[in-house]
Amino acid sequence: ERCPQIQQCYYVTGEWDFVLILTVRNMDQYNALTRELFFANNNVKRFKTLVSMSRVKVGLDVPVDPGE
C-alpha cells in the first residue's frame, strides 16, 4: 500500500494470490523494486512477470444501466 510504483493490487483465486499492476521507468527500476518487494520478503515464494507491450483499453468505470 505504501509503494507508489504499485498502481493496483488484487487478491485473487487460482494459481497466484495477488496481481499487482506496477508502473516503472525502466527495467533497472523494475529489478530494484522486485529485489525490495519480493526477494527480500520471506513470504514471497515465487512471482511471475508479464510486461505490457501496449495499452489496448484502460478504464475502471463500472457500467451501470440506470433503467435497471
Beta strands, then each sheet from edge to edge (+ up, - down):
strand 1: 6-11
strand 2: 18-22
sheet 1: 1+ 2-
end
